């Protein structure tokens, strides 16, 4: 009788140890999974990039035509329709001014070296029937998100302009 009680107690302790081990293994698996998931970082979203494109196009520049300051969207149209036009007061060509303005914006926004940034490269392509502006910087490889926005012509017969922005990021 005493031997049966001891064996029964040992079996219960052994069962308890197995249950504790199974729970610990499941906990370790979930912990490892959550660490791996957290190390991926935050991935940018397309709608954020579309918002950025929209905001950039609304930025008013120092380039004036007919004494009115042009925003980036208007500068893109002007460069497409009249590439030889000169910005009043600045004296520079609208297309050259547009490219320099966009490069400066991205340098301020992302930094010039992007060595420690989540975004490690980008390109911006603005084109209609011909390329208007193309800017790239950093490493253009691996994972990327892309946003594009058309710029509708103001006059019938003009070409639609397409603005494409692609960010390459670390996963």
C-alpha positions as CSV (number, residue, x, y, z in Angstrom):
1,X,0.0,0.0,0.0
2,X,2.8,2.5,0.8
3,X,4.6,1.6,-2.5
4,X,1.4,2.4,-4.5
5,X,1.0,5.8,-2.9
6,X,4.7,6.7,-3.7
7,X,4.3,5.6,-7.3
8,X,1.1,7.6,-7.7
9,X,2.8,10.7,-6.2
10,X,5.7,10.3,-8.6
11,X,3.4,9.9,-11.6
12,X,1.6,13.1,-10.6
13,X,4.9,15.1,-10.2
14,X,6.1,13.7,-13.5
15,X,2.9,14.8,-15.3
16,X,3.2,18.3,-13.7
17,X,6.8,18.6,-14.9
18,X,5.7,17.7,-18.5
19,X,2.9,20.2,-18.4
20,X,5.3,22.9,-17.2
21,X,7.9,22.0,-19.9
22,X,5.2,22.2,-22.7
23,X,4.0,25.6,-21.5
24,X,7.7,26.8,-21.4
25,X,8.4,25.6,-24.9
26,X,5.2,27.3,-26.2
27,X,6.2,30.5,-24.4
28,X,9.7,30.4,-25.9
29,X,8.4,29.9,-29.4
30,X,6.0,32.8,-29.0
31,X,8.8,35.0,-27.6
32,X,11.2,34.1,-30.4
33,X,8.4,34.8,-33.0
34,X,7.7,38.2,-31.5
35,X,11.4,39.2,-31.4
36,X,11.8,38.2,-35.1
37,X,8.7,40.2,-36.0
38,X,9.8,43.2,-34.0
39,X,13.2,43.3,-35.6
40,X,11.8,43.9,-39.0
41,X,11.0,47.4,-38.1
42,X,8.1,49.6,-39.4
43,X,7.4,49.2,-43.1
44,X,6.3,52.4,-44.9
45,X,2.9,52.4,-46.4
46,X,1.8,53.4,-49.9
47,X,-0.7,55.9,-48.7
48,X,2.1,57.7,-46.8
49,X,4.1,58.0,-50.0
50,X,1.1,59.2,-51.9
51,X,0.5,61.9,-49.2
52,X,4.2,62.9,-49.5
53,X,3.8,63.2,-53.3
54,X,0.7,65.3,-52.9
55,X,2.4,67.6,-50.3
56,X,5.5,68.1,-52.4
57,X,3.4,69.2,-55.3
58,X,1.7,71.8,-53.2
59,X,5.0,73.4,-52.1
60,X,5.3,77.0,-53.4
61,X,8.7,77.8,-54.8
62,X,10.6,81.1,-55.4
63,X,10.1,80.7,-59.2
64,X,7.7,83.3,-60.4
65,X,6.0,83.6,-63.8
66,X,3.9,86.7,-64.5
67,X,4.8,87.8,-60.9
68,X,3.0,84.8,-59.4
69,X,5.0,82.2,-57.4
70,X,4.6,78.7,-58.8
71,X,4.2,75.5,-56.7
72,X,5.9,72.3,-57.8
73,X,2.9,71.0,-59.7
74,X,2.7,74.2,-61.7
75,X,6.5,74.1,-62.3
76,X,6.2,70.5,-63.6
77,X,3.5,71.7,-66.1
78,X,5.5,74.7,-67.1
79,X,8.6,72.6,-67.6
80,X,6.6,70.1,-69.7
81,X,4.8,72.7,-71.9
82,X,7.5,75.5,-72.1
83,X,10.9,74.1,-71.1
84,X,12.8,77.2,-72.2
85,X,10.9,79.5,-69.8
86,X,12.9,81.4,-67.3
87,X,11.9,82.0,-63.7
88,X,11.4,85.7,-63.0
89,X,13.6,87.2,-60.4
90,X,15.8,84.1,-60.2
91,X,16.8,84.1,-63.9
92,X,17.1,80.3,-64.1
93,X,15.4,77.9,-66.5
94,X,12.2,76.4,-65.0
95,X,13.3,72.8,-65.6
96,X,16.7,73.2,-64.0
97,X,15.1,75.1,-61.1
98,X,12.5,72.3,-60.7
99,X,15.2,69.6,-60.5
100,X,17.3,71.5,-58.1
101,X,14.4,72.3,-55.9
102,X,13.3,68.7,-55.7
103,X,16.8,67.4,-55.0
104,X,17.1,69.9,-52.2
105,X,13.7,68.8,-50.7
106,X,14.7,65.2,-50.7
107,X,18.1,65.9,-49.2
108,X,16.5,67.8,-46.4
109,X,13.8,65.2,-45.9
110,X,16.0,62.1,-46.1
111,X,19.5,63.4,-45.6
112,X,22.3,63.2,-48.1
113,X,23.9,59.9,-47.0
114,X,20.9,57.9,-45.8
115,X,23.5,55.5,-44.1
116,X,21.5,54.9,-40.9
117,X,18.0,55.5,-42.3
118,X,15.3,53.0,-42.8
119,X,15.0,54.5,-46.4
120,X,18.2,53.7,-48.1
121,X,17.4,54.9,-51.6
122,X,14.8,56.6,-53.8
123,X,14.0,57.7,-57.3
124,X,11.6,60.3,-58.6
125,X,10.6,60.1,-62.2
126,X,8.4,62.8,-63.8
127,X,7.5,62.2,-67.4
128,X,4.9,62.7,-70.1
129,X,5.8,61.9,-73.7
130,X,9.4,62.6,-72.7
131,X,11.2,62.5,-69.4
132,X,10.9,65.9,-67.5
133,X,12.9,65.2,-64.3
134,X,14.7,62.0,-63.0
135,X,16.3,62.0,-59.6
136,X,17.8,59.1,-57.8
137,X,19.9,58.7,-54.7
138,X,21.2,55.8,-52.5
139,X,20.9,52.1,-53.0
140,X,18.1,51.2,-55.4
141,X,17.7,47.5,-54.5
142,X,15.6,45.1,-52.4
143,X,12.2,46.0,-50.9
144,X,10.5,49.2,-52.1
145,X,7.2,51.0,-52.1
146,X,5.9,53.1,-54.9
147,X,3.4,55.8,-55.4
148,X,2.4,57.5,-58.6
149,X,0.1,60.5,-59.4
150,X,-1.0,61.8,-62.7
151,X,-1.0,65.5,-63.4
152,X,-3.9,66.3,-65.7
153,X,-3.4,68.7,-68.5
154,X,-5.0,72.2,-68.2
155,X,-5.4,72.6,-72.0
156,X,-6.9,70.0,-74.3
157,X,-4.2,68.4,-76.4
158,X,-1.5,68.6,-73.8
159,X,0.1,65.4,-72.5
160,X,-0.8,63.9,-69.1
161,X,2.2,64.0,-66.8
162,X,3.0,61.1,-64.5
163,X,5.0,61.5,-61.3
164,X,6.4,58.3,-59.8
165,X,8.2,58.1,-56.5
166,X,9.8,54.9,-55.2
167,X,11.4,54.5,-51.8
168,X,13.8,51.5,-51.2
169,X,13.8,50.5,-47.5
170,X,15.5,48.0,-45.2
171,X,13.3,45.0,-44.2
